[in-house]
Amino acid sequence: MALQPAFRWLMLGFVFSNLGNAAFEGGWVPAVLIAGLPTWVVAFRSTFGTVSDFMSPIAGYVVDRCGSFNSLAFAEGLEGVLCLGVGLVPESLGCWKWLLLALACSLLVTGQVIDVAGEVFQVDAADGDDDMLIRYSSLIAIVASLTGSLVGGTLGAALAAFSLQILLFFSAAASLACAATRFATRHVINRDVDKEKQAHAMASAASAEPNENDSVASADATLQSQEDTTAQRQEAPSSAASPDVSMLRQISLLVSSGMLAFIPAVWISYSILGLGRQFGKPSMSMAYAFFGVGGVAGSFMFAGISRHLTMRNAAVLGIGLTACGLAVQLAPMLYAILAGMLITSLGRAIMVQPVILSRQLLMRDHGLARFTGYARFAYACASAAGSWIGWLFADRRQLLLVISMLGCLVFLAVVRSLVNVRPAAKTQS
């Protein structure tokens, strides 16, 4: 699947960003041990991460006001500077380990802005090309699964064991390189816009009256109009949601975002803990391995089916696979449970991209930045609710699976809110 130059730069930037973040996350727990931080800071950062998730609407407001490019480049550049700054502080100083904790929490906050701005910047780069946006999303799912915990997390843990400062320098270099690609992406977008303006100007000049002065004036007016449009598209805040996207559909999109978090939050952690008690600790490692393989396989599968199925139908397929995987896990045999985890993970990987793409395509002209912030807020709320429900019934693994299947039914009830579009046939309802 060939990508336009702008999306090639976007892909490179995502690789740098995902590697840098995954490396830091993979090295975080080893860093706590190496730096001599108390164990409670792990729980503190986890709690702070949940709190930062509830800041998503604020991140959406910032992106809406400042523009996707400014927000993205500044946040990623700031991450690089912070990692570099802490890395340059001598480890012998008593405050160094606490600076490490402050950095870990700060990256969670900047990550909120990056996630929201990244979605909007993708839409800006597409400039109305739904086909290219869908192709990019298909590829990005694969890249995320490969460069995330598989490569980045493993690399981060290895770097932390060798030297925490090298880990910080690596994360800083990755973040700054990512920020640099944003400027390259913007340059490509502006170059394409300039070509479009010249084509419009030539067309206007050719169709104008023979009078030379009128032709020049017409061409200048066309150029000015295109410049104003470009400036508004890139820098101006997004407009409020218009009647074109009904309130009911917006609510359904928020519910679908929430279900992406609720379904796994209910059962994953507590089911794996239950496996460890019933079948021994090695079964927990096997469960994580099967779940990870399912996620990678689902990313590749979505890349293939997105060329043939609409986003709505792809989501239905993902829901069906997720529900089937949960049902298989009701069996008491270990390998049946592991197979069910793989199928469930595969289905969820297919479900994620249609939801993200739907809000990008539907809300791109209707306050996408703010809506993305609210969607991430819904995700955080559903994740917290699912975790508490899972805790309440932690000793009843089969009940957790049934509750998760009910979550699949809720997702299926709102699936019509997703766009009915595919690359080969750009129809939307």
Secondary structure, DSSP 8 states (H G I E B T S, - for coil): ----HHHHHHHHHHHHHHHHHHHHHHHHHHHHHHHT--THHHHHHHHHHHHHHTTHHHHHHHHHHH-HHHHHHHHHHHHHHHHHHHHHS-TTSTTHHHHHHHHHHHHHHHHHHHHHHHHHHHHHHHTT-HHHHHHHHHHHHHHHHIIIIIIIIHHHHHHHHH-HHHHHHHHHHHHHHHHHHHHHHHHHHHHHHHHHHHHHHHHHHHHS-S-HHHHHHHHHHHHHHHHHHHHHHHHS------TTS-HHHHHHHHHHHHHHHHHHHHHHHHHHHHHHHHH-THHHHHHHHHHHHHHHHHHHHHHHHTTTS-HHHHHHHHHHHHHHHHHHTTSSSHHHHHHHHHHHHHHHHHHHHHHHHHHHHHHTTTTHHHHHHHHHHHHHHHHHHHHHHHHHTTT-HHHHHHHHHHHHHHHHHTGGGS---BTTB----
